[in-house]
Amino acid sequence: MSINYEELVQLALFSRQRAYAPYSNFKVGAYLLDANDECYYGCNIENASYSATICAERGAFMQAVSVGTRKFKAICIVGGTNEITDFCYPCGVCLQFMSEFCDKDFEIVLFNGKEIRVHTLGELLPYVFDKEQLK
Ligand code: THU
């Protein structure tokens, strides 16, 4: 089944409503689609220590892996302080986290309030430290 990107964006925007970002005020929503079209929500959850903050993307993966899912098709990410006006690219830690479970063709769907942009994990993280190197 082909991916409905518009729907992913709407659901990532919904996830974003739950963001807990009292320190940065930068609210991020993520919506993760697994290989069976099951979905998982994520939002950033900040912490007074700052360093304990968890990004929306990793929150969604934590939820999915915790219920037994390890194969994924796509994640949609939206973020900003007020209205969404820019593409919110995943941070390096989140790209590394995704690379544990996702192939190079895993899709990363972004929205800037007007347009949808689709990248692959391979584009955003062309070189990666992964389990192959630990053999
Ligand atoms: N953040 C995410 O949730 N995902 C990203 O990909 C970029 C950054 C969050 C972390 C922090 O709560 C806030 O955005 C500002 O960095």
Backbone and ligand atoms as CSV (ligand in chain L), in Angstrom:
chain,resi,resn,atom,element,x,y,z
A,1,MET,N,N,0.853,-1.196,0.000
A,1,MET,CA,C,0.000,0.000,0.000
A,1,MET,C,C,0.891,1.250,0.000
A,2,SER,N,N,0.587,2.207,-0.875
A,2,SER,CA,C,1.431,3.400,-0.922
A,2,SER,C,C,1.125,4.322,0.259
A,3,ILE,N,N,2.105,5.120,0.592
A,3,ILE,CA,C,1.994,5.950,1.800
A,3,ILE,C,C,1.222,7.229,1.486
A,4,ASN,N,N,0.256,7.536,2.349
A,4,ASN,CA,C,-0.495,8.781,2.219
A,4,ASN,C,C,0.230,9.851,3.052
A,5,TYR,N,N,1.068,10.640,2.377
A,5,TYR,CA,C,1.901,11.603,3.096
A,5,TYR,C,C,1.081,12.687,3.784
A,6,GLU,N,N,0.010,13.125,3.128
A,6,GLU,CA,C,-0.832,14.179,3.734
A,6,GLU,C,C,-1.394,13.708,5.073
A,7,GLU,N,N,-1.792,12.443,5.097
A,7,GLU,CA,C,-2.353,11.897,6.337
A,7,GLU,C,C,-1.269,11.817,7.425
A,8,LEU,N,N,-0.074,11.419,7.023
A,8,LEU,CA,C,1.027,11.362,7.998
A,8,LEU,C,C,1.272,12.739,8.604
A,9,VAL,N,N,1.233,13.758,7.756
A,9,VAL,CA,C,1.464,15.124,8.240
A,9,VAL,C,C,0.389,15.511,9.253
A,10,GLN,N,N,-0.863,15.231,8.939
A,10,GLN,CA,C,-1.955,15.590,9.848
A,10,GLN,C,C,-1.789,14.907,11.201
A,11,LEU,N,N,-1.357,13.657,11.168
A,11,LEU,CA,C,-1.217,12.917,12.422
A,11,LEU,C,C,0.039,13.342,13.193
A,12,ALA,N,N,1.082,13.756,12.479
A,12,ALA,CA,C,2.264,14.303,13.167
A,12,ALA,C,C,1.899,15.645,13.826
A,13,LEU,N,N,1.080,16.432,13.146
A,13,LEU,CA,C,0.626,17.700,13.746
A,13,LEU,C,C,-0.201,17.432,14.998
A,14,PHE,N,N,-0.994,16.372,14.946
A,14,PHE,CA,C,-1.781,15.986,16.124
A,14,PHE,C,C,-0.840,15.569,17.268
A,15,SER,N,N,0.172,14.749,16.943
A,15,SER,CA,C,1.153,14.333,17.961
A,15,SER,C,C,1.806,15.538,18.609
A,16,ARG,N,N,2.067,16.537,17.796
A,16,ARG,CA,C,2.782,17.725,18.280
A,16,ARG,C,C,2.009,18.459,19.380
A,17,GLN,N,N,0.701,18.324,19.353
A,17,GLN,CA,C,-0.108,18.996,20.387
A,17,GLN,C,C,0.244,18.504,21.787
A,18,ARG,N,N,0.834,17.326,21.859
A,18,ARG,CA,C,1.167,16.754,23.168
A,18,ARG,C,C,2.600,17.033,23.580
A,19,ALA,N,N,3.320,17.767,22.759
A,19,ALA,CA,C,4.720,18.055,23.093
A,19,ALA,C,C,4.807,18.750,24.455
A,20,TYR,N,N,5.810,18.361,25.206
A,20,TYR,CA,C,6.066,19.010,26.501
A,20,TYR,C,C,7.408,19.730,26.349
A,21,ALA,N,N,7.328,21.006,26.039
A,21,ALA,CA,C,8.546,21.760,25.716
A,21,ALA,C,C,8.555,23.123,26.414
A,22,PRO,N,N,8.483,23.113,27.775
A,22,PRO,CA,C,8.412,24.393,28.487
A,22,PRO,C,C,9.721,25.181,28.462
A,23,TYR,N,N,10.840,24.522,28.110
A,23,TYR,CA,C,12.135,25.213,28.172
A,23,TYR,C,C,12.512,25.824,26.830
A,24,SER,N,N,12.391,25.056,25.769
A,24,SER,CA,C,12.737,25.603,24.441
A,24,SER,C,C,11.532,26.233,23.760
A,25,ASN,N,N,10.356,25.792,24.162
A,25,ASN,CA,C,9.119,26.186,23.474
A,25,ASN,C,C,9.086,25.707,22.015
A,26,PHE,N,N,10.000,24.825,21.661
A,26,PHE,CA,C,10.050,24.261,20.303
A,26,PHE,C,C,9.332,22.915,20.348
A,27,LYS,N,N,8.147,22.893,19.784
A,27,LYS,CA,C,7.307,21.694,19.902
A,27,LYS,C,C,7.428,20.826,18.654
A,28,VAL,N,N,7.689,19.548,18.901
A,28,VAL,CA,C,7.887,18.613,17.781
A,28,VAL,C,C,6.897,17.463,17.895
A,29,GLY,N,N,6.357,17.074,16.752
A,29,GLY,CA,C,5.488,15.899,16.691
A,29,GLY,C,C,6.045,14.914,15.683
A,30,ALA,N,N,5.903,13.632,15.996
A,30,ALA,CA,C,6.348,12.592,15.063
A,30,ALA,C,C,5.246,11.558,14.930
A,31,TYR,N,N,5.203,10.958,13.751
A,31,TYR,CA,C,4.222,9.907,13.510
A,31,TYR,C,C,4.938,8.830,12.717
A,32,LEU,N,N,5.026,7.658,13.299
A,32,LEU,CA,C,5.849,6.574,12.766
A,32,LEU,C,C,4.962,5.451,12.230
A,33,LEU,N,N,5.286,5.013,11.025
A,33,LEU,CA,C,4.513,3.970,10.345
A,33,LEU,C,C,5.358,2.708,10.258
A,34,ASP,N,N,4.826,1.580,10.754
A,34,ASP,CA,C,5.615,0.351,10.664
A,34,ASP,C,C,5.264,-0.434,9.393
A,35,ALA,N,N,5.930,-1.572,9.217
A,35,ALA,CA,C,5.776,-2.348,7.978
A,35,ALA,C,C,4.359,-2.880,7.789
A,36,ASN,N,N,3.596,-2.987,8.883
A,36,ASN,CA,C,2.202,-3.464,8.798
A,36,ASN,C,C,1.190,-2.336,8.827
A,37,ASP,N,N,1.683,-1.127,8.630
A,37,ASP,CA,C,0.838,0.073,8.664
A,37,ASP,C,C,0.256,0.377,10.041
A,38,GLU,N,N,0.877,-0.156,11.074
A,38,GLU,CA,C,0.517,0.266,12.430
A,38,GLU,C,C,1.270,1.580,12.695
A,39,CYS,N,N,0.699,2.411,13.546
A,39,CYS,CA,C,1.259,3.741,13.750
A,39,CYS,C,C,1.570,4.044,15.203
A,40,TYR,N,N,2.538,4.927,15.385
A,40,TYR,CA,C,2.990,5.273,16.739
A,40,TYR,C,C,3.218,6.773,16.793
A,41,TYR,N,N,2.759,7.368,17.893
A,41,TYR,CA,C,2.907,8.803,18.077
A,41,TYR,C,C,4.151,9.116,18.899
A,42,GLY,N,N,4.709,10.274,18.641
A,42,GLY,CA,C,5.816,10.737,19.483
A,42,GLY,C,C,5.788,12.245,19.582
A,43,CYS,N,N,6.227,12.748,20.719
A,43,CYS,CA,C,6.384,14.199,20.885
A,43,CYS,C,C,7.628,14.423,21.741
A,44,ASN,N,N,8.225,15.593,21.613
A,44,ASN,CA,C,9.391,15.835,22.463
A,44,ASN,C,C,8.942,16.048,23.902
A,45,ILE,N,N,9.744,15.512,24.799
A,45,ILE,CA,C,9.450,15.606,26.234
A,45,ILE,C,C,10.692,16.173,26.907
A,46,GLU,N,N,10.595,17.435,27.276
A,46,GLU,CA,C,11.764,18.098,27.860
A,46,GLU,C,C,11.839,17.837,29.361
A,47,ASN,N,N,12.993,18.206,29.913
A,47,ASN,CA,C,13.241,17.951,31.325
A,47,ASN,C,C,14.033,19.119,31.894
A,48,ALA,N,N,13.803,19.405,33.173
A,48,ALA,CA,C,14.489,20.521,33.839
A,48,ALA,C,C,16.005,20.372,33.776
A,49,SER,N,N,16.471,19.135,33.650
A,49,SER,CA,C,17.922,18.915,33.543
A,49,SER,C,C,18.428,19.207,32.126
A,50,TYR,N,N,17.520,19.489,31.220
A,50,TYR,CA,C,17.796,19.688,29.786
A,50,TYR,C,C,18.326,18.400,29.134
A,51,SER,N,N,19.393,17.819,29.685
A,51,SER,CA,C,20.027,16.675,29.009
A,51,SER,C,C,19.134,15.439,28.994
A,52,ALA,N,N,18.151,15.371,29.877
A,52,ALA,CA,C,17.251,14.212,29.898
A,52,ALA,C,C,16.111,14.338,28.887
A,53,THR,N,N,16.101,15.419,28.156
A,53,THR,CA,C,15.072,15.623,27.116
A,53,THR,C,C,15.106,14.496,26.077
A,54,ILE,N,N,13.923,14.106,25.647
A,54,ILE,CA,C,13.828,13.088,24.588
A,54,ILE,C,C,13.119,13.688,23.381
A,55,CYS,N,N,13.703,13.469,22.214
A,55,CYS,CA,C,13.111,13.980,20.970
A,55,CYS,C,C,11.856,13.185,20.603
A,56,ALA,N,N,11.013,13.822,19.821
A,56,ALA,CA,C,9.759,13.212,19.377
A,56,ALA,C,C,9.993,11.905,18.618
A,57,GLU,N,N,11.006,11.903,17.769
A,57,GLU,CA,C,11.275,10.721,16.924
A,57,GLU,C,C,11.627,9.521,17.791
A,58,ARG,N,N,12.529,9.737,18.743
A,58,ARG,CA,C,12.931,8.605,19.583
A,58,ARG,C,C,11.774,8.146,20.459
A,59,GLY,N,N,10.922,9.088,20.861
A,59,GLY,CA,C,9.738,8.708,21.630
A,59,GLY,C,C,8.850,7.754,20.849
A,60,ALA,N,N,8.672,8.046,19.562
A,60,ALA,CA,C,7.824,7.188,18.717
A,60,ALA,C,C,8.464,5.806,18.548
A,61,PHE,N,N,9.768,5.776,18.319
A,61,PHE,CA,C,10.459,4.480,18.179
A,61,PHE,C,C,10.423,3.690,19.486
A,62,MET,N,N,10.557,4.369,20.605
A,62,MET,CA,C,10.511,3.686,21.912
A,62,MET,C,C,9.155,2.988,22.070
A,63,GLN,N,N,8.104,3.700,21.706
A,63,GLN,CA,C,6.763,3.139,21.823
A,63,GLN,C,C,6.618,1.922,20.917
A,64,ALA,N,N,7.077,2.041,19.685
A,64,ALA,CA,C,6.916,0.956,18.707
A,64,ALA,C,C,7.720,-0.282,19.101
A,65,VAL,N,N,8.980,-0.078,19.407
A,65,VAL,CA,C,9.839,-1.229,19.737
A,65,VAL,C,C,9.350,-1.892,21.020
A,66,SER,N,N,8.822,-1.094,21.923
A,66,SER,CA,C,8.319,-1.626,23.197
A,66,SER,C,C,7.119,-2.549,23.033
A,67,VAL,N,N,6.391,-2.408,21.920
A,67,VAL,CA,C,5.267,-3.312,21.689
A,67,VAL,C,C,5.601,-4.376,20.641
A,68,GLY,N,N,6.884,-4.490,20.309
A,68,GLY,CA,C,7.333,-5.622,19.497
A,68,GLY,C,C,7.555,-5.356,18.031
A,69,THR,N,N,7.469,-4.117,17.596
A,69,THR,CA,C,7.649,-3.793,16.175
A,69,THR,C,C,9.091,-3.395,15.888
A,70,ARG,N,N,9.649,-3.939,14.826
A,70,ARG,CA,C,11.038,-3.591,14.503
A,70,ARG,C,C,11.261,-3.315,13.027
A,71,LYS,N,N,10.181,-3.268,12.265
A,71,LYS,CA,C,10.317,-2.974,10.826
A,71,LYS,C,C,9.464,-1.762,10.508
A,72,PHE,N,N,10.072,-0.787,9.850
A,72,PHE,CA,C,9.383,0.481,9.658
A,72,PHE,C,C,9.450,0.963,8.220
A,73,LYS,N,N,8.418,1.755,7.853
A,73,LYS,CA,C,8.356,2.315,6.493
A,73,LYS,C,C,8.736,3.796,6.461
A,74,ALA,N,N,8.168,4.549,7.416
A,74,ALA,CA,C,8.318,6.009,7.318
A,74,ALA,C,C,8.061,6.677,8.656
A,75,ILE,N,N,8.639,7.866,8.793
A,75,ILE,CA,C,8.296,8.714,9.948
A,75,ILE,C,C,8.044,10.118,9.411
A,76,CYS,N,N,7.031,10.765,9.956
A,76,CYS,CA,C,6.766,12.160,9.616
A,76,CYS,C,C,7.123,13.005,10.836
A,77,ILE,N,N,7.793,14.129,10.593
A,77,ILE,CA,C,8.243,14.998,11.682
A,77,ILE,C,C,7.818,16.429,11.382
A,78,VAL,N,N,7.210,17.061,12.385
A,78,VAL,CA,C,6.882,18.492,12.255
A,78,VAL,C,C,7.341,19.188,13.520
A,79,GLY,N,N,7.887,20.378,13.380
A,79,GLY,CA,C,8.346,21.079,14.578
A,79,GLY,C,C,8.486,22.567,14.354
A,80,GLY,N,N,8.364,23.308,15.459
A,80,GLY,CA,C,8.536,24.755,15.404
A,80,GLY,C,C,8.077,25.372,16.705
A,81,THR,N,N,8.336,26.663,16.848
A,81,THR,CA,C,7.928,27.316,18.088
A,81,THR,C,C,6.451,27.694,18.085
A,82,ASN,N,N,5.992,28.240,17.003
A,82,ASN,CA,C,4.563,28.572,16.946
A,82,ASN,C,C,3.938,27.813,15.788
A,83,GLU,N,N,3.603,28.544,14.754
A,83,GLU,CA,C,3.131,27.873,13.540
A,83,GLU,C,C,4.302,27.154,12.886
A,84,ILE,N,N,3.994,26.143,12.109
A,84,ILE,CA,C,5.051,25.437,11.383
A,84,ILE,C,C,5.400,26.245,10.126
A,85,THR,N,N,6.652,26.727,10.076
A,85,THR,CA,C,7.074,27.515,8.910
A,85,THR,C,C,8.342,26.970,8.251
A,86,ASP,N,N,9.011,26.041,8.942
A,86,ASP,CA,C,10.255,25.462,8.412
A,86,ASP,C,C,10.209,23.944,8.521
A,87,PHE,N,N,11.024,23.312,7.701
A,87,PHE,CA,C,11.179,21.867,7.828
A,87,PHE,C,C,11.982,21.590,9.103
A,88,CYS,N,N,11.552,20.615,9.867
A,88,CYS,CA,C,12.271,20.232,11.089
A,88,CYS,C,C,13.004,18.918,10.806
A,89,TYR,N,N,14.297,19.024,10.577
A,89,TYR,CA,C,15.095,17.828,10.281
A,89,TYR,C,C,15.437,17.088,11.565
A,90,PRO,N,N,15.471,15.778,11.525
A,90,PRO,CA,C,15.823,15.029,12.732
A,90,PRO,C,C,17.280,15.275,13.137
A,91,CYS,N,N,17.518,15.309,14.422
A,91,CYS,CA,C,18.887,15.527,14.906
A,91,CYS,C,C,19.732,14.282,14.643
A,92,GLY,N,N,21.024,14.431,14.784
A,92,GLY,CA,C,21.954,13.333,14.512
A,92,GLY,C,C,21.726,12.132,15.406
A,93,VAL,N,N,21.378,12.385,16.654
A,93,VAL,CA,C,21.131,11.268,17.575
A,93,VAL,C,C,19.917,10.471,17.102
A,94,CYS,N,N,18.888,11.166,16.671
A,94,CYS,CA,C,17.680,10.465,16.190
A,94,CYS,C,C,17.960,9.697,14.902
A,95,LEU,N,N,18.768,10.259,14.014
A,95,LEU,CA,C,19.116,9.526,12.787
A,95,LEU,C,C,19.858,8.243,13.139
A,96,GLN,N,N,20.779,8.334,14.084
A,96,GLN,CA,C,21.514,7.148,14.528
A,96,GLN,C,C,20.560,6.128,15.148
A,97,PHE,N,N,19.628,6.616,15.938
A,97,PHE,CA,C,18.633,5.745,16.600
A,97,PHE,C,C,17.797,5.022,15.542
A,98,MET,N,N,17.359,5.754,14.525
A,98,MET,CA,C,16.563,5.159,13.441
A,98,MET,C,C,17.364,4.089,12.713
A,99,SER,N,N,18.664,4.335,12.540
A,99,SER,CA,C,19.487,3.435,11.729
A,99,SER,C,C,19.598,2.044,12.347
A,100,GLU,N,N,19.296,1.927,13.627
A,100,GLU,CA,C,19.343,0.615,14.276
A,100,GLU,C,C,18.279,-0.329,13.712
A,101,PHE,N,N,17.137,0.236,13.345
A,101,PHE,CA,C,15.994,-0.579,12.903
A,101,PHE,C,C,15.579,-0.336,11.456
A,102,CYS,N,N,16.094,0.721,10.841
A,102,CYS,CA,C,15.586,1.102,9.513
A,102,CYS,C,C,16.657,0.962,8.439
A,103,ASP,N,N,16.205,0.582,7.246
A,103,ASP,CA,C,17.110,0.498,6.101
A,103,ASP,C,C,17.329,1.889,5.518
A,104,LYS,N,N,18.220,1.912,4.538
A,104,LYS,CA,C,18.545,3.192,3.875
A,104,LYS,C,C,17.331,3.794,3.166
A,105,ASP,N,N,16.349,2.947,2.787
A,105,ASP,CA,C,15.189,3.476,2.057
A,105,ASP,C,C,14.026,3.888,2.973
A,106,PHE,N,N,14.222,3.819,4.267
A,106,PHE,CA,C,13.222,4.318,5.226
A,106,PHE,C,C,12.957,5.795,4.910
A,107,GLU,N,N,11.667,6.162,4.884
A,107,GLU,CA,C,11.334,7.525,4.450
A,107,GLU,C,C,11.147,8.480,5.625
A,108,ILE,N,N,11.702,9.669,5.464
A,108,ILE,CA,C,11.588,10.727,6.471
A,108,ILE,C,C,10.817,11.867,5.826
A,109,VAL,N,N,9.608,12.068,6.329
A,109,VAL,CA,C,8.646,12.979,5.705
A,109,VAL,C,C,8.585,14.263,6.541
A,110,LEU,N,N,8.804,15.403,5.880
A,110,LEU,CA,C,8.862,16.686,6.589
A,110,LEU,C,C,7.834,17.643,5.994
A,111,PHE,N,N,7.414,18.581,6.814
A,111,PHE,CA,C,6.383,19.535,6.373
A,111,PHE,C,C,6.735,20.920,6.918
A,112,ASN,N,N,6.694,21.939,6.046
A,112,ASN,CA,C,7.053,23.298,6.491
A,112,ASN,C,C,5.829,24.219,6.584
A,113,GLY,N,N,4.664,23.613,6.654
A,113,GLY,CA,C,3.445,24.421,6.714
A,113,GLY,C,C,2.805,24.579,5.344
A,114,LYS,N,N,3.615,24.340,4.291
A,114,LYS,CA,C,3.103,24.479,2.917
A,114,LYS,C,C,3.361,23.228,2.098
A,115,GLU,N,N,4.634,22.805,2.143
A,115,GLU,CA,C,5.047,21.690,1.288
A,115,GLU,C,C,5.493,20.487,2.091
A,116,ILE,N,N,5.340,19.336,1.468
A,116,ILE,CA,C,5.835,18.094,2.057
A,116,ILE,C,C,7.116,17.715,1.328
A,117,ARG,N,N,8.124,17.359,2.102
A,117,ARG,CA,C,9.411,16.945,1.516
A,117,ARG,C,C,9.709,15.537,2.024
A,118,VAL,N,N,10.108,14.664,1.115
A,118,VAL,CA,C,10.385,13.279,1.524
A,118,VAL,C,C,11.851,12.949,1.246
A,119,HIS,N,N,12.549,12.540,2.278
A,119,HIS,CA,C,13.937,12.098,2.168
A,119,HIS,C,C,13.993,10.618,2.534
A,120,THR,N,N,15.139,10.006,2.229
A,120,THR,CA,C,15.378,8.666,2.775
A,120,THR,C,C,16.414,8.798,3.888
A,121,LEU,N,N,16.434,7.780,4.741
A,121,LEU,CA,C,17.443,7.765,5.806
A,121,LEU,C,C,18.844,7.766,5.192
A,122,GLY,N,N,19.002,7.053,4.082
A,122,GLY,CA,C,20.295,7.007,3.409
A,122,GLY,C,C,20.776,8.379,2.946
A,123,GLU,N,N,19.833,9.236,2.571
A,123,GLU,CA,C,20.212,10.597,2.156
A,123,GLU,C,C,20.684,11.424,3.338
A,124,LEU,N,N,19.974,11.304,4.459
A,124,LEU,CA,C,20.290,12.155,5.610
A,124,LEU,C,C,21.429,11.603,6.455
A,125,LEU,N,N,21.664,10.291,6.344
A,125,LEU,CA,C,22.759,9.670,7.097
A,125,LEU,C,C,23.489,8.694,6.168
A,126,PRO,N,N,24.258,9.263,5.233
A,126,PRO,CA,C,24.867,8.401,4.204
A,126,PRO,C,C,25.911,7.431,4.747
A,127,TYR,N,N,26.602,7.832,5.790
A,127,TYR,CA,C,27.593,6.949,6.407
A,127,TYR,C,C,27.154,6.723,7.838
A,128,VAL,N,N,27.188,5.493,8.272
A,128,VAL,CA,C,26.631,5.219,9.594
A,128,VAL,C,C,27.476,4.194,10.347
A,129,PHE,N,N,27.539,4.368,11.632
A,129,PHE,CA,C,28.133,3.337,12.485
A,129,PHE,C,C,26.993,2.405,12.870
A,130,ASP,N,N,27.072,1.153,12.437
A,130,ASP,CA,C,25.977,0.237,12.745
A,130,ASP,C,C,26.507,-1.131,13.160
A,131,LYS,N,N,25.577,-2.066,13.314
A,131,LYS,CA,C,25.944,-3.373,13.853
A,131,LYS,C,C,26.948,-4.145,12.982
A,132,GLU,N,N,26.992,-3.812,11.676
A,132,GLU,CA,C,27.951,-4.489,10.789
A,132,GLU,C,C,29.386,-4.305,11.297
A,133,GLN,N,N,29.635,-3.141,11.859
A,133,GLN,CA,C,30.993,-2.853,12.307
A,133,GLN,C,C,31.371,-3.562,13.599
A,134,LEU,N,N,30.394,-4.110,14.273
A,134,LEU,CA,C,30.667,-4.784,15.544
A,134,LEU,C,C,30.906,-6.287,15.362
A,135,LYS,N,N,30.838,-6.726,14.090
A,135,LYS,CA,C,31.030,-8.170,13.846
A,135,LYS,C,C,32.482,-8.562,13.984
L,1,THU,N1,N,13.726,18.069,18.989
L,1,THU,C1,C,13.024,16.970,18.593
L,1,THU,O1,O,12.111,16.510,19.290
L,1,THU,N2,N,13.359,16.394,17.424
L,1,THU,C2,C,14.304,16.866,16.564
L,1,THU,O2,O,14.582,16.239,15.566
L,1,THU,C3,C,14.969,18.125,16.857
L,1,THU,C4,C,14.821,18.624,18.243
L,1,THU,C5,C,13.348,18.719,20.247
L,1,THU,C6,C,14.298,18.532,21.384
L,1,THU,C7,C,14.005,19.747,22.229
L,1,THU,O3,O,12.917,19.458,23.085
L,1,THU,C8,C,13.557,20.803,21.231
L,1,THU,O4,O,13.234,20.099,20.050
L,1,THU,C9,C,14.585,21.854,20.929
L,1,THU,O5,O,15.802,21.291,20.586
